[in-house]
Amino acid sequence: MVTPIIVSDLPVTNPDGSMSINFTATYESYEFRDAIVGTPEYINGLTADEINTIEIDRFNNWYAIVTAVE
């Protein structure tokens, strides 16, 4: 597991009423962009630590795929 540098945007409300927290995670030359999407209750109920854990887990899952050796 690597620890990327993460930059998160503030939550935004999407046209369908859901909410998103967009983020970018970087490690060395790798850059991953994603968003945590859910109901307002879900997004507003997340703690800063929970958000950080989700972001790191998603980055590491992606990183494992793009750096896998066949």
PDB file with one MODEL, atoms N, CA, C and O in Angstrom:
MODEL        1
ATOM      1  N   MET A   1       0.849  -1.182   0.000  1.00  0.00           N
ATOM      2  CA  MET A   1       0.000   0.000   0.000  1.00  0.00           C
ATOM      3  C   MET A   1       0.888   1.237   0.000  1.00  0.00           C
ATOM      4  O   MET A   1       1.845   1.336   0.768  1.00  0.00           O
ATOM      5  N   VAL A   2       0.548   2.179  -0.882  1.00  0.00           N
ATOM      6  CA  VAL A   2       1.269   3.445  -0.924  1.00  0.00           C
ATOM      7  C   VAL A   2       0.367   4.532  -0.356  1.00  0.00           C
ATOM      8  O   VAL A   2      -0.851   4.375  -0.283  1.00  0.00           O
ATOM      9  N   THR A   3       0.983   5.629   0.040  1.00  0.00           N
ATOM     10  CA  THR A   3       0.219   6.752   0.561  1.00  0.00           C
ATOM     11  C   THR A   3       0.336   7.912  -0.427  1.00  0.00           C
ATOM     12  O   THR A   3       1.354   8.604  -0.462  1.00  0.00           O
ATOM     13  N   PRO A   4      -0.702   8.119  -1.224  1.00  0.00           N
ATOM     14  CA  PRO A   4      -0.663   9.193  -2.208  1.00  0.00           C
ATOM     15  C   PRO A   4      -0.931  10.552  -1.565  1.00  0.00           C
ATOM     16  O   PRO A   4      -1.409  10.648  -0.435  1.00  0.00           O
ATOM     17  N   ILE A   5      -0.610  11.588  -2.318  1.00  0.00           N
ATOM     18  CA  ILE A   5      -1.002  12.946  -1.930  1.00  0.00           C
ATOM     19  C   ILE A   5      -2.402  13.149  -2.493  1.00  0.00           C
ATOM     20  O   ILE A   5      -2.636  12.952  -3.686  1.00  0.00           O
ATOM     21  N   ILE A   6      -3.319  13.541  -1.638  1.00  0.00           N
ATOM     22  CA  ILE A   6      -4.718  13.673  -2.052  1.00  0.00           C
ATOM     23  C   ILE A   6      -5.185  15.112  -1.906  1.00  0.00           C
ATOM     24  O   ILE A   6      -4.955  15.767  -0.890  1.00  0.00           O
ATOM     25  N   VAL A   7      -5.846  15.578  -2.951  1.00  0.00           N
ATOM     26  CA  VAL A   7      -6.486  16.893  -2.929  1.00  0.00           C
ATOM     27  C   VAL A   7      -7.972  16.648  -3.179  1.00  0.00           C
ATOM     28  O   VAL A   7      -8.354  16.138  -4.232  1.00  0.00           O
ATOM     29  N   SER A   8      -8.801  17.014  -2.210  1.00  0.00           N
ATOM     30  CA  SER A   8     -10.252  16.812  -2.304  1.00  0.00           C
ATOM     31  C   SER A   8     -10.955  18.147  -2.476  1.00  0.00           C
ATOM     32  O   SER A   8     -10.579  19.153  -1.874  1.00  0.00           O
ATOM     33  N   ASP A   9     -11.979  18.132  -3.307  1.00  0.00           N
ATOM     34  CA  ASP A   9     -12.839  19.301  -3.444  1.00  0.00           C
ATOM     35  C   ASP A   9     -13.926  19.243  -2.373  1.00  0.00           C
ATOM     36  O   ASP A   9     -14.165  18.194  -1.774  1.00  0.00           O
ATOM     37  N   LEU A  10     -14.566  20.355  -2.144  1.00  0.00           N
ATOM     38  CA  LEU A  10     -15.720  20.377  -1.250  1.00  0.00           C
ATOM     39  C   LEU A  10     -16.866  19.620  -1.905  1.00  0.00           C
ATOM     40  O   LEU A  10     -16.930  19.549  -3.133  1.00  0.00           O
ATOM     41  N   PRO A  11     -17.769  19.056  -1.117  1.00  0.00           N
ATOM     42  CA  PRO A  11     -18.908  18.345  -1.703  1.00  0.00           C
ATOM     43  C   PRO A  11     -19.763  19.288  -2.552  1.00  0.00           C
ATOM     44  O   PRO A  11     -19.969  20.452  -2.209  1.00  0.00           O
ATOM     45  N   VAL A  12     -20.251  18.751  -3.664  1.00  0.00           N
ATOM     46  CA  VAL A  12     -21.149  19.512  -4.530  1.00  0.00           C
ATOM     47  C   VAL A  12     -22.425  18.699  -4.731  1.00  0.00           C
ATOM     48  O   VAL A  12     -22.412  17.469  -4.669  1.00  0.00           O
ATOM     49  N   THR A  13     -23.519  19.405  -4.973  1.00  0.00           N
ATOM     50  CA  THR A  13     -24.787  18.747  -5.263  1.00  0.00           C
ATOM     51  C   THR A  13     -24.914  18.581  -6.773  1.00  0.00           C
ATOM     52  O   THR A  13     -24.766  19.543  -7.527  1.00  0.00           O
ATOM     53  N   ASN A  14     -25.185  17.367  -7.200  1.00  0.00           N
ATOM     54  CA  ASN A  14     -25.337  17.056  -8.620  1.00  0.00           C
ATOM     55  C   ASN A  14     -26.771  17.335  -9.065  1.00  0.00           C
ATOM     56  O   ASN A  14     -27.671  17.427  -8.230  1.00  0.00           O
ATOM     57  N   PRO A  15     -26.992  17.472 -10.382  1.00  0.00           N
ATOM     58  CA  PRO A  15     -28.342  17.759 -10.889  1.00  0.00           C
ATOM     59  C   PRO A  15     -29.400  16.749 -10.442  1.00  0.00           C
ATOM     60  O   PRO A  15     -30.573  17.100 -10.318  1.00  0.00           O
ATOM     61  N   ASP A  16     -28.996  15.500 -10.200  1.00  0.00           N
ATOM     62  CA  ASP A  16     -29.973  14.481  -9.787  1.00  0.00           C
ATOM     63  C   ASP A  16     -30.246  14.470  -8.286  1.00  0.00           C
ATOM     64  O   ASP A  16     -31.009  13.636  -7.799  1.00  0.00           O
ATOM     65  N   GLY A  17     -29.617  15.404  -7.543  1.00  0.00           N
ATOM     66  CA  GLY A  17     -29.826  15.485  -6.101  1.00  0.00           C
ATOM     67  C   GLY A  17     -28.788  14.733  -5.284  1.00  0.00           C
ATOM     68  O   GLY A  17     -28.706  14.915  -4.069  1.00  0.00           O
ATOM     69  N   SER A  18     -27.996  13.893  -5.935  1.00  0.00           N
ATOM     70  CA  SER A  18     -26.905  13.223  -5.216  1.00  0.00           C
ATOM     71  C   SER A  18     -25.794  14.236  -4.958  1.00  0.00           C
ATOM     72  O   SER A  18     -25.835  15.359  -5.460  1.00  0.00           O
ATOM     73  N   MET A  19     -24.809  13.830  -4.176  1.00  0.00           N
ATOM     74  CA  MET A  19     -23.670  14.703  -3.894  1.00  0.00           C
ATOM     75  C   MET A  19     -22.385  13.994  -4.292  1.00  0.00           C
ATOM     76  O   MET A  19     -22.319  12.765  -4.298  1.00  0.00           O
ATOM     77  N   SER A  20     -21.354  14.785  -4.628  1.00  0.00           N
ATOM     78  CA  SER A  20     -20.055  14.247  -5.021  1.00  0.00           C
ATOM     79  C   SER A  20     -18.943  14.974  -4.290  1.00  0.00           C
ATOM     80  O   SER A  20     -19.012  16.178  -4.047  1.00  0.00           O
ATOM     81  N   ILE A  21     -17.907  14.205  -3.945  1.00  0.00           N
ATOM     82  CA  ILE A  21     -16.654  14.777  -3.457  1.00  0.00           C
ATOM     83  C   ILE A  21     -15.597  14.343  -4.473  1.00  0.00           C
ATOM     84  O   ILE A  21     -15.144  13.199  -4.452  1.00  0.00           O
ATOM     85  N   ASN A  22     -15.211  15.256  -5.356  1.00  0.00           N
ATOM     86  CA  ASN A  22     -14.185  14.962  -6.346  1.00  0.00           C
ATOM     87  C   ASN A  22     -12.818  15.014  -5.677  1.00  0.00           C
ATOM     88  O   ASN A  22     -12.580  15.824  -4.781  1.00  0.00           O
ATOM     89  N   PHE A  23     -11.912  14.125  -6.130  1.00  0.00           N
ATOM     90  CA  PHE A  23     -10.562  14.161  -5.572  1.00  0.00           C
ATOM     91  C   PHE A  23      -9.542  13.700  -6.600  1.00  0.00           C
ATOM     92  O   PHE A  23      -9.859  12.981  -7.548  1.00  0.00           O
ATOM     93  N   THR A  24      -8.316  14.136  -6.383  1.00  0.00           N
ATOM     94  CA  THR A  24      -7.173  13.712  -7.180  1.00  0.00           C
ATOM     95  C   THR A  24      -6.144  13.154  -6.223  1.00  0.00           C
ATOM     96  O   THR A  24      -5.822  13.775  -5.210  1.00  0.00           O
ATOM     97  N   ALA A  25      -5.626  11.971  -6.548  1.00  0.00           N
ATOM     98  CA  ALA A  25      -4.587  11.333  -5.737  1.00  0.00           C
ATOM     99  C   ALA A  25      -3.367  11.138  -6.623  1.00  0.00           C
ATOM    100  O   ALA A  25      -3.477  10.617  -7.733  1.00  0.00           O
ATOM    101  N   THR A  26      -2.203  11.555  -6.133  1.00  0.00           N
ATOM    102  CA  THR A  26      -0.966  11.395  -6.896  1.00  0.00           C
ATOM    103  C   THR A  26       0.091  10.698  -6.061  1.00  0.00           C
ATOM    104  O   THR A  26       0.189  10.875  -4.847  1.00  0.00           O
ATOM    105  N   TYR A  27       0.886   9.889  -6.774  1.00  0.00           N
ATOM    106  CA  TYR A  27       2.025   9.193  -6.172  1.00  0.00           C
ATOM    107  C   TYR A  27       3.055   9.022  -7.272  1.00  0.00           C
ATOM    108  O   TYR A  27       2.783   8.397  -8.297  1.00  0.00           O
ATOM    109  N   GLU A  28       4.244   9.583  -7.055  1.00  0.00           N
ATOM    110  CA  GLU A  28       5.284   9.599  -8.079  1.00  0.00           C
ATOM    111  C   GLU A  28       4.676  10.155  -9.356  1.00  0.00           C
ATOM    112  O   GLU A  28       4.141  11.262  -9.330  1.00  0.00           O
ATOM    113  N   SER A  29       4.735   9.432 -10.480  1.00  0.00           N
ATOM    114  CA  SER A  29       4.197   9.961 -11.737  1.00  0.00           C
ATOM    115  C   SER A  29       2.763   9.511 -12.004  1.00  0.00           C
ATOM    116  O   SER A  29       2.238   9.747 -13.092  1.00  0.00           O
ATOM    117  N   TYR A  30       2.127   8.870 -11.034  1.00  0.00           N
ATOM    118  CA  TYR A  30       0.766   8.363 -11.194  1.00  0.00           C
ATOM    119  C   TYR A  30      -0.247   9.362 -10.655  1.00  0.00           C
ATOM    120  O   TYR A  30      -0.085   9.910  -9.564  1.00  0.00           O
ATOM    121  N   GLU A  31      -1.302   9.590 -11.444  1.00  0.00           N
ATOM    122  CA  GLU A  31      -2.375  10.503 -11.028  1.00  0.00           C
ATOM    123  C   GLU A  31      -3.714   9.820 -11.254  1.00  0.00           C
ATOM    124  O   GLU A  31      -3.982   9.295 -12.334  1.00  0.00           O
ATOM    125  N   PHE A  32      -4.549   9.833 -10.226  1.00  0.00           N
ATOM    126  CA  PHE A  32      -5.859   9.176 -10.252  1.00  0.00           C
ATOM    127  C   PHE A  32      -6.907  10.204  -9.862  1.00  0.00           C
ATOM    128  O   PHE A  32      -6.786  10.873  -8.835  1.00  0.00           O
ATOM    129  N   ARG A  33      -7.933  10.323 -10.686  1.00  0.00           N
ATOM    130  CA  ARG A  33      -9.049  11.240 -10.396  1.00  0.00           C
ATOM    131  C   ARG A  33     -10.322  10.419 -10.254  1.00  0.00           C
ATOM    132  O   ARG A  33     -10.598   9.525 -11.054  1.00  0.00           O
ATOM    133  N   ASP A  34     -11.085  10.739  -9.228  1.00  0.00           N
ATOM    134  CA  ASP A  34     -12.301   9.990  -8.960  1.00  0.00           C
ATOM    135  C   ASP A  34     -13.235  10.872  -8.141  1.00  0.00           C
ATOM    136  O   ASP A  34     -12.918  12.025  -7.847  1.00  0.00           O
ATOM    137  N   ALA A  35     -14.373  10.326  -7.780  1.00  0.00           N
ATOM    138  CA  ALA A  35     -15.328  11.041  -6.940  1.00  0.00           C
ATOM    139  C   ALA A  35     -16.058  10.045  -6.057  1.00  0.00           C
ATOM    140  O   ALA A  35     -16.375   8.932  -6.478  1.00  0.00           O
ATOM    141  N   ILE A  36     -16.316  10.461  -4.839  1.00  0.00           N
ATOM    142  CA  ILE A  36     -17.186   9.707  -3.939  1.00  0.00           C
ATOM    143  C   ILE A  36     -18.579  10.278  -4.170  1.00  0.00           C
ATOM    144  O   ILE A  36     -18.800  11.474  -3.981  1.00  0.00           O
ATOM    145  N   VAL A  37     -19.513   9.436  -4.573  1.00  0.00           N
ATOM    146  CA  VAL A  37     -20.860   9.889  -4.925  1.00  0.00           C
ATOM    147  C   VAL A  37     -21.869   9.155  -4.062  1.00  0.00           C
ATOM    148  O   VAL A  37     -21.748   7.951  -3.836  1.00  0.00           O
ATOM    149  N   GLY A  38     -22.861   9.883  -3.583  1.00  0.00           N
ATOM    150  CA  GLY A  38     -23.909   9.249  -2.782  1.00  0.00           C
ATOM    151  C   GLY A  38     -25.015  10.228  -2.460  1.00  0.00           C
ATOM    152  O   GLY A  38     -25.033  11.365  -2.932  1.00  0.00           O
ATOM    153  N   THR A  39     -25.926   9.759  -1.651  1.00  0.00           N
ATOM    154  CA  THR A  39     -27.016  10.627  -1.217  1.00  0.00           C
ATOM    155  C   THR A  39     -26.449  11.728  -0.316  1.00  0.00           C
ATOM    156  O   THR A  39     -25.358  11.569   0.232  1.00  0.00           O
ATOM    157  N   PRO A  40     -27.163  12.827  -0.156  1.00  0.00           N
ATOM    158  CA  PRO A  40     -26.697  13.864   0.761  1.00  0.00           C
ATOM    159  C   PRO A  40     -26.483  13.325   2.177  1.00  0.00           C
ATOM    160  O   PRO A  40     -25.540  13.727   2.860  1.00  0.00           O
ATOM    161  N   GLU A  41     -27.358  12.416   2.616  1.00  0.00           N
ATOM    162  CA  GLU A  41     -27.221  11.847   3.960  1.00  0.00           C
ATOM    163  C   GLU A  41     -25.916  11.069   4.077  1.00  0.00           C
ATOM    164  O   GLU A  41     -25.217  11.171   5.085  1.00  0.00           O
ATOM    165  N   TYR A  42     -25.588  10.290   3.046  1.00  0.00           N
ATOM    166  CA  TYR A  42     -24.349   9.504   3.055  1.00  0.00           C
ATOM    167  C   TYR A  42     -23.120  10.413   3.050  1.00  0.00           C
ATOM    168  O   TYR A  42     -22.227  10.265   3.883  1.00  0.00           O
ATOM    169  N   ILE A  43     -23.084  11.353   2.106  1.00  0.00           N
ATOM    170  CA  ILE A  43     -21.919  12.238   1.975  1.00  0.00           C
ATOM    171  C   ILE A  43     -21.742  13.091   3.228  1.00  0.00           C
ATOM    172  O   ILE A  43     -20.630  13.208   3.742  1.00  0.00           O
ATOM    173  N   ASN A  44     -22.815  13.682   3.722  1.00  0.00           N
ATOM    174  CA  ASN A  44     -22.719  14.537   4.908  1.00  0.00           C
ATOM    175  C   ASN A  44     -22.420  13.736   6.173  1.00  0.00           C
ATOM    176  O   ASN A  44     -21.942  14.295   7.161  1.00  0.00           O
ATOM    177  N   GLY A  45     -22.696  12.439   6.151  1.00  0.00           N
ATOM    178  CA  GLY A  45     -22.426  11.595   7.310  1.00  0.00           C
ATOM    179  C   GLY A  45     -21.002  11.074   7.384  1.00  0.00           C
ATOM    180  O   GLY A  45     -20.605  10.507   8.402  1.00  0.00           O
ATOM    181  N   LEU A  46     -20.222  11.257   6.317  1.00  0.00           N
ATOM    182  CA  LEU A  46     -18.840  10.780   6.318  1.00  0.00           C
ATOM    183  C   LEU A  46     -17.949  11.703   7.136  1.00  0.00           C
ATOM    184  O   LEU A  46     -18.065  12.925   7.054  1.00  0.00           O
ATOM    185  N   THR A  47     -17.063  11.113   7.922  1.00  0.00           N
ATOM    186  CA  THR A  47     -16.064  11.905   8.645  1.00  0.00           C
ATOM    187  C   THR A  47     -14.877  12.143   7.713  1.00  0.00           C
ATOM    188  O   THR A  47     -14.745  11.490   6.678  1.00  0.00           O
ATOM    189  N   ALA A  48     -14.022  13.079   8.092  1.00  0.00           N
ATOM    190  CA  ALA A  48     -12.812  13.353   7.311  1.00  0.00           C
ATOM    191  C   ALA A  48     -11.951  12.096   7.198  1.00  0.00           C
ATOM    192  O   ALA A  48     -11.386  11.826   6.138  1.00  0.00           O
ATOM    193  N   ASP A  49     -11.847  11.333   8.273  1.00  0.00           N
ATOM    194  CA  ASP A  49     -11.062  10.093   8.244  1.00  0.00           C
ATOM    195  C   ASP A  49     -11.676   9.066   7.309  1.00  0.00           C
ATOM    196  O   ASP A  49     -10.953   8.381   6.586  1.00  0.00           O
ATOM    197  N   GLU A  50     -12.994   8.947   7.311  1.00  0.00           N
ATOM    198  CA  GLU A  50     -13.658   7.998   6.414  1.00  0.00           C
ATOM    199  C   GLU A  50     -13.453   8.388   4.955  1.00  0.00           C
ATOM    200  O   GLU A  50     -13.198   7.529   4.111  1.00  0.00           O
ATOM    201  N   ILE A  51     -13.562   9.671   4.659  1.00  0.00           N
ATOM    202  CA  ILE A  51     -13.333  10.156   3.300  1.00  0.00           C
ATOM    203  C   ILE A  51     -11.909   9.834   2.873  1.00  0.00           C
ATOM    204  O   ILE A  51     -11.688   9.327   1.773  1.00  0.00           O
ATOM    205  N   ASN A  52     -10.949  10.123   3.734  1.00  0.00           N
ATOM    206  CA  ASN A  52      -9.549   9.856   3.426  1.00  0.00           C
ATOM    207  C   ASN A  52      -9.300   8.374   3.184  1.00  0.00           C
ATOM    208  O   ASN A  52      -8.569   8.011   2.262  1.00  0.00           O
ATOM    209  N   THR A  53      -9.891   7.528   3.993  1.00  0.00           N
ATOM    210  CA  THR A  53      -9.732   6.079   3.830  1.00  0.00           C
ATOM    211  C   THR A  53     -10.304   5.614   2.498  1.00  0.00           C
ATOM    212  O   THR A  53      -9.675   4.814   1.805  1.00  0.00           O
ATOM    213  N   ILE A  54     -11.477   6.095   2.130  1.00  0.00           N
ATOM    214  CA  ILE A  54     -12.091   5.735   0.847  1.00  0.00           C
ATOM    215  C   ILE A  54     -11.178   6.159  -0.299  1.00  0.00           C
ATOM    216  O   ILE A  54     -10.939   5.386  -1.227  1.00  0.00           O
ATOM    217  N   GLU A  55     -10.671   7.382  -0.233  1.00  0.00           N
ATOM    218  CA  GLU A  55      -9.822   7.900  -1.300  1.00  0.00           C
ATOM    219  C   GLU A  55      -8.530   7.094  -1.422  1.00  0.00           C
ATOM    220  O   GLU A  55      -8.126   6.743  -2.530  1.00  0.00           O
ATOM    221  N   ILE A  56      -7.888   6.802  -0.314  1.00  0.00           N
ATOM    222  CA  ILE A  56      -6.645   6.018  -0.344  1.00  0.00           C
ATOM    223  C   ILE A  56      -6.914   4.602  -0.849  1.00  0.00           C
ATOM    224  O   ILE A  56      -6.146   4.082  -1.659  1.00  0.00           O
ATOM    225  N   ASP A  57      -7.980   3.978  -0.389  1.00  0.00           N
ATOM    226  CA  ASP A  57      -8.319   2.622  -0.842  1.00  0.00           C
ATOM    227  C   ASP A  57      -8.577   2.591  -2.349  1.00  0.00           C
ATOM    228  O   ASP A  57      -8.102   1.691  -3.041  1.00  0.00           O
ATOM    229  N   ARG A  58      -9.318   3.559  -2.851  1.00  0.00           N
ATOM    230  CA  ARG A  58      -9.598   3.592  -4.291  1.00  0.00           C
ATOM    231  C   ARG A  58      -8.318   3.793  -5.084  1.00  0.00           C
ATOM    232  O   ARG A  58      -8.107   3.139  -6.106  1.00  0.00           O
ATOM    233  N   PHE A  59      -7.455   4.703  -4.615  1.00  0.00           N
ATOM    234  CA  PHE A  59      -6.180   4.909  -5.306  1.00  0.00           C
ATOM    235  C   PHE A  59      -5.374   3.621  -5.322  1.00  0.00           C
ATOM    236  O   PHE A  59      -4.873   3.219  -6.372  1.00  0.00           O
ATOM    237  N   ASN A  60      -5.243   2.974  -4.179  1.00  0.00           N
ATOM    238  CA  ASN A  60      -4.422   1.772  -4.096  1.00  0.00           C
ATOM    239  C   ASN A  60      -4.977   0.623  -4.932  1.00  0.00           C
ATOM    240  O   ASN A  60      -4.204  -0.146  -5.503  1.00  0.00           O
ATOM    241  N   ASN A  61      -6.297   0.488  -5.016  1.00  0.00           N
ATOM    242  CA  ASN A  61      -6.888  -0.529  -5.888  1.00  0.00           C
ATOM    243  C   ASN A  61      -6.531  -0.250  -7.347  1.00  0.00           C
ATOM    244  O   ASN A  61      -6.150  -1.162  -8.081  1.00  0.00           O
ATOM    245  N   TRP A  62      -6.653   0.993  -7.761  1.00  0.00           N
ATOM    246  CA  TRP A  62      -6.304   1.389  -9.119  1.00  0.00           C
ATOM    247  C   TRP A  62      -4.811   1.218  -9.360  1.00  0.00           C
ATOM    248  O   TRP A  62      -4.406   0.680 -10.391  1.00  0.00           O
ATOM    249  N   TYR A  63      -3.997   1.668  -8.424  1.00  0.00           N
ATOM    250  CA  TYR A  63      -2.532   1.586  -8.547  1.00  0.00           C
ATOM    251  C   TYR A  63      -2.077   0.140  -8.714  1.00  0.00           C
ATOM    252  O   TYR A  63      -1.178  -0.144  -9.506  1.00  0.00           O
ATOM    253  N   ALA A  64      -2.695  -0.768  -7.971  1.00  0.00           N
ATOM    254  CA  ALA A  64      -2.346  -2.190  -8.078  1.00  0.00           C
ATOM    255  C   ALA A  64      -2.624  -2.721  -9.491  1.00  0.00           C
ATOM    256  O   ALA A  64      -1.873  -3.548 -10.008  1.00  0.00           O
ATOM    257  N   ILE A  65      -3.689  -2.247 -10.095  1.00  0.00           N
ATOM    258  CA  ILE A  65      -4.029  -2.694 -11.449  1.00  0.00           C
ATOM    259  C   ILE A  65      -3.059  -2.128 -12.475  1.00  0.00           C
ATOM    260  O   ILE A  65      -2.554  -2.864 -13.322  1.00  0.00           O
ATOM    261  N   VAL A  66      -2.795  -0.828 -12.405  1.00  0.00           N
ATOM    262  CA  VAL A  66      -1.960  -0.207 -13.445  1.00  0.00           C
ATOM    263  C   VAL A  66      -0.476  -0.539 -13.295  1.00  0.00           C
ATOM    264  O   VAL A  66       0.295  -0.344 -14.235  1.00  0.00           O
ATOM    265  N   THR A  67      -0.071  -1.028 -12.146  1.00  0.00           N
ATOM    266  CA  THR A  67       1.338  -1.394 -11.964  1.00  0.00           C
ATOM    267  C   THR A  67       1.561  -2.901 -11.927  1.00  0.00           C
ATOM    268  O   THR A  67       2.674  -3.357 -11.666  1.00  0.00           O
ATOM    269  N   ALA A  68       0.507  -3.678 -12.186  1.00  0.00           N
ATOM    270  CA  ALA A  68       0.624  -5.145 -12.157  1.00  0.00           C
ATOM    271  C   ALA A  68       1.521  -5.617 -13.299  1.00  0.00           C
ATOM    272  O   ALA A  68       1.475  -5.096 -14.413  1.00  0.00           O
ATOM    273  N   VAL A  69       2.326  -6.606 -12.988  1.00  0.00           N
ATOM    274  CA  VAL A  69       3.196  -7.206 -13.986  1.00  0.00           C
ATOM    275  C   VAL A  69       2.569  -8.525 -14.421  1.00  0.00           C
ATOM    276  O   VAL A  69       2.190  -9.351 -13.591  1.00  0.00           O
ATOM    277  N   GLU A  70       2.470  -8.706 -15.708  1.00  0.00           N
ATOM    278  CA  GLU A  70       1.869  -9.949 -16.221  1.00  0.00           C
ATOM    279  C   GLU A  70       2.877 -11.078 -16.220  1.00  0.00           C
ATOM    280  O   GLU A  70       2.551 -12.196 -16.618  1.00  0.00           O
TER     281      GLU A  70
ENDMDL
END
